[in-house]
Amino acid sequence: MDVKLRLGPEDLSPALLRKVVRQGGRDSFPEARVEVQEHLGLEVESKQVQRYTERIGNEWVALRDAEVEAFKQGKLPRAHAGAPRAAAVMVDSGRVLTRAADQPPGVHAPQWRGPKYACCLTLDSQPQQTDPQPEPPAKFLDRERVPKLVREVQSRAGSASAPSAPACRAAKNKVQKQRPRKRKALRPGEVRRLVRTAVASMASAAEFGYMAAAEVHRRSLDLASRKAFVCDGELSNWTIWEQHFREPGFVPILDFLHLLTYLYAAAHAAGGKPQQQWARYETWLRWAWGGEREKLWATLCAASAQAGAPPQDAPEQDRRSILHDAARYVEHNLTRMDYLCYRRQGLPISSAPVESLIKQFNRRVKGTEKFWLEQGVEAVLQVRAAYLSEDGRADRYWNMPRPLYRAVGRSRLNLVA
């Protein structure tokens, strides 16, 4: 390393390297190359942006894994001594296309993979003696908006379209020109986000659980007096809660929006005229919102029994399958649907923050023409997670000593053994 200029094996100053890597974690490598040339005046090839971004990302993977190992051994220090008043962890899965490694040029053995994401939040909210919002939100009872909402929730596994670089810059400039607003007092029942950090990985759910738990420990979220674990009904998510978040006292909460989609589909599958279907949906939604989960479950079971059991080869859109799935979904999540109690505690009942976070990741890593090697996408996920986190994680990583590389030669970008 050049002592005067502090040049590493990339032949870039630390300041330039940080800017290139940040851009490579935000845009596709060709788009990042254009941005770097236009705004930094630096001539760099797309492949170089990729190498720099993935190398730094892999270094941050190693730092993350070291923290996880320290957590497993009970040696991970807490970054904050005090405990937040309220906290939440929200977990969900995404989709990326991967390709086989050690193959000739081109895409070989492409397949969809499911990275795991965790949104870790400190919150500002106040517990209430009575229900702060006894009526469901108006959008959940709007006959025109609800079908669109259902389609949006159901299509989140679809492809993500990334806005163009000029559009991103225009939006960024617009945000920068806005004057900071004075924080208003909390409304009754309002749950306000304070600080968000992100965890993302292609690792298995079992290993990802340790990553999320290490992040929660580091930020002392497990010490909060009120804390929630919110996600959809995916079994692997609740396995993570069982193994890592049940004992610290995180309240398990089923995302209300996913429940809404099941109720809406089941209300229509039960038959009748459109007015009857809507009235049925509205009744079921109010039961769910008000915490009358046992009544809701019994009614869904009765509707499913009346329609009859679906045959094994029944398609997903068969009304018998829809009613059966809705009844089973509620049954499996019955203990995580006491929404009246959660609102009184000032806890969130929607996993919208992690869904929003995943959209920000998807703009970088998801697309029908993006085929990743697993090591490459894991590295980019770490860069993206660091810059989407609001606790200065990227600065913390950049300030840590980097590993040594060979000084010269074609192998200078390889780690010293």
N, C-alpha and C positions, 0 to 999 in steps of 0.2 A: 504493500500500500504506500502511495506517495504521502510522505509526512506533511509537506508544505500544503499541498492542495487537498489532502485527505482523499485522494482518488483510490477507489477500490478496483477490483478486476473489471468493472464495467467501463472504466475510463471516463466516468462522469463524477462531477462533484456531488456530495451528499444532497445538496439542495435540488440539483437537477434530477438526480436519481429518484428522489421522493416524488417529484412532480410527474415524472414519466410513469412510475409505478402506480401512482394514484389514478392517472388517466387510463392505464392499462387495466385497472380493476373496475373502472366505470364503463368504458366503451369497448367495443370489439377492437382487436389489435390494429386492423387497418384504420378504423376511425380514430383510435388513439394516436396513431402515427400522424394523421392529418392535424389533429388538435395540437400535438407537440410542435409540429413544424410551424403552424400558424401563430401560436401564442408564445412559444419559447424560442422560435427561430433555430431549432435544433434539427439537423438532418439525421434522421434515424429510420431504419427499415422496420416494417411490421414485425419481422421475425425477431429483431432486437428488442422491441417493446415486449414481445411475448417472453423472451428469455429473461429479461430484467424482472418482469412482473412475476413470473413463475418462480424465479430463484428467490426473490424476497418472500413470496408467498410460502414457499417451502421452508424458509427459515422461520417464518411465523408459525407454521405447522409444528415445527420442532419445539418452539417456545410454548405453544399451547399444550402439546403433549407432555412437556416437562411439568407444567402446572397441574395437569390432570394426574400425573404420577405422584406429585407431591400431595395432592388432595387425597389420593388413595392411601397414602402413608400417614395421613393426618398432619402433614407439615406445610400445607399451603397457607401462607399468611393472609389475613384479611386486609383489604385495601381501605376499609372504613371501620372505625372503632364503634361508632354509634349505629343504632338500629333504625331503619326507616319505619314510619308509622304504618304504611301499607305497601304491599308488593305483590307482583303477579308474575308467573311464568306461563308462557303460552307456547305450545309445541305443535308443529305441523310438518308435513312432507311436501316436497316439490317434485319436479321432473326435469331431467336433463338427458340428452342423448350422448352416449359414450361409444367408443370404438375400440377395437382390439389393439393392443400394443404389440411391438416386435413384428410388424407386418410391413410389406412393401408400401410405397406411397399410395394414398387413397384411403377410402373408408372401408374397413373390414369388420364384419360381425357387429353392426350397429344395434344398440338396444337402449330402451328407456330405462333410466335408473332413478331412484328416489332419494335425493339428498334430504337430510333432516335439518330443520331450522328451529331455533328457540329464540323467543323474544322475552327478554328479562327486564322487568319494569319496576321502578319505584313510583308510587302513586300518591296523590293527594286526594283524600276523601274523608268523609265523616260518617260514623255509624249513626243510625237513626232509631228512635223508639218505635216509630210506625213506618209503614211502607211509604217511601218518598215518591214512588211513581206507581200507584195502583192501576192506572190505565196503561195498556201497551202503547208504544210509540205509534203515531198516526200512520207512518209509512207501512207498518205491519197490518193495517186495517184498510189500506187503500186498494181498491179492486184493480186499478190500473198499474200501480207500482209493485204490488206483490209478485205478479208473474215475472216481471223484469228482475226483481230481486232474487227470485228462485232460480231463474236462468243464470244469473251472474254467479251465484254460489255453486251451482252445478257445473259451470264451465270453467271454474278456476283451475282445473287440471288441464285445460286446453293450452294451445300455444300462446306465447306472450309476444306482443309486437313492441319493439323498442322505438321510442321517439327518435327522430333524427337529431344529429348533433346540434344544428342550428336551433331546433325547437327546445332542446335541453338548455342551451345557452340563454335563449330568450326567457325561458321560465326562471332560470337562475338569476338573471339580471333583474327580472321583475320582483323576485323575492328580496334581492339585496336593496332595492330602492324603497321598499316598504319600511316605514318607521316602526321601531319596536313598540308593541302595545303594552299598556299597563295591565298586569294580571288582575282579572276581576275576581271577586269573592266567589267561592264555591256555591253553586245552586244546590238545594236539597237533592241528594241522590246522585250528584255529579261525581264521576270518577275521572280525575285529571292526571294525565301522564306527566311525570317529571323527567326522569332519565331512562333512556333505553339503551340496552346493549344487545348484541346479536351473537348467536352461536350457530355455525353452519358446518356441515361435514357430510361426506359420502360414507362415513363409517356406519357400521351396523347400529341398530337401535340400542343394543346392549351397551356398546362403547359410547354412543352419543349421550346416553343417560348420565354417564360419568362426566362428560364435557359440560353438560348443562348444570349438573350439580356442583361442579368445581366453580363455574362462573357465579352461581348463586352464593356459594360460600365466600368467594373472593369479595363480592359486593355486600355481604352480610344481609342478603335478602331473607335468609332463613331465620333471622332474628326479629323480623317484623312482627308486630302484635296481630296484624291482620294480613293474611296472605292467601292467594288463590292460584290454582293450577287449572288453566282453561284450555280446552282443546275439543276437537270433534270426537266422534265415537270410534276412531281407529284403535284397535286393540293394543298396538305397540306403544301408543301414547300413554295409555293407562297403565301399561306395564312399567314404563319409566316412572310414572307417579308412584306406583306401588313400591318400587325398589329404592327410589331416591327422595321422594317428596312427601310421602305419607307420614313418616315419623317426625319430620320437622314441623308438621302441622299445616301443610298447604291444603286448603279446602278444594276438593276436586269439583269442577264445574263443567258441565256439558255446554258447548257453545250453542247459544239460543238460535242463531241463524240456521245452523244445520238441522236442528230440531224442527224449525219452521218449515223447511223444505219437505221433510217427511210428512208433516201434518197437512200441508197444502196438497201434496200428491195423494195422500190417503183420503182426504175429504172429497176429492174428485173421483177417485176410484170407487168410493162407496156408492156412487150412482145418484140418480135424481136429476132434476132440472138444474141449470146453472145457479139459480137463486138458492136452491136447497144446498148445493155444493158449497157455495160461498158462506151461507149461514152456518153450515157444519164446520167449515174451516175456522170461522170467527169464534165459534163456541169452543172448539178444541184449543185454539190459540190462547184464549182468555183463561182457560183452565191451566194451561202450561205456565202462562205468565204469573198467575196467582198462586202457583204452588200446589194445585190440585192434581198432582201427578198420578195418584192411585185411581181416581175417577177417569182420568185420561187413558191410562193403561187398560182398565177394564172395558172402556168403550171401544178402544181400538181392537182388543181381543174379540169382542162381540162382533164387530164389523168384519173382521177377518174370518171368524167362524161362519158367519152368515154367507160370505162369498165362497167359502170352501177352501180347502188346502190346495196350494198350487202344485201341479205335477212337477217332476224333477226337470223336465225339459221346457218348462214355461219360460217365456222371454221376460226380461226385466219389466217391460211395459204391460204385462198381463195384470189386470186389476187385482187378481188374487195374490200375485207376487208383491205388488205395491203395498197392499194392506198387511200381508204377512210380515214384510220387512219393517213396516212402520211399527207394528206391535212389538216385534222383536227388538227393534232399536230402542224403544222406550223402556222395555223390560230390562235390557242390559245396562241402561243408564239411569235407572229410576233413582238411585241414591245420589245422583249428581244433577238433579233437576229441581232443587228447592229454591227457586229463583226469588221468591218473596224473602226468604231468610238472607240470601246473598245481597239483595238490595239494601236490606236493613243494616248489614255489616259494612256497606260501602265497598263491595267487591265487584269487579267487572263480570258480566255474564256473556260477553261476546269475545271471540278470539280475533276480531277485526284487526287489532294491531299486528299480529303475526301474519295475517293475510296480506296486509299492506307491505310488511317487511319482505315477504316472499316475492311480491310483485317487483320490488326494487332489485332483488337478486335475479329474478327471471329476465329482467331487461339486459342483464349482462351474460347470463350463462345458458338461457333457454332459447331454443329456436330450431326450426326444422332443418336448418343448414349449418347448425353448430354441432360438431361431433368432437367430443373431448376424450383425451386420454384421462384416466382416473386421477393420476398424480397431478396433471395439469389443472383440472377443474377444482381439485381439492385446494391447490395453491391459490387460485383466483378467488375461491370462496373465502379464504382467510383474509385476503386483501380487502375484498368487498365488505366482509363482516367488520373489520377493523375501522373502516371509514364510515360505516353505517352506525357504529356504536358511538354513544354520546358522552363517554367517560374519558376521552383522551387516550383510548387504547393504541391508536396508530402512533401517536407521539411517544407513548411509553415503549412500544416495540422499536421505533427508530432510534431511541436513545440507549438501547441496550447494545452491548458489544456484538458485532457480527462475527460469524465464523471465519476462519482463515482459508484463503484460496491460494493456489499457486500463483506466483508473481508474473511469470511469462510463459510463452509457448501456447500451443493449440489447446492444451488441457488446463489453461489457467482458470477456467470457469468451474473446474471440479474442486470439490472440497479436499483439503489436505488430509491424508489418511492418518 
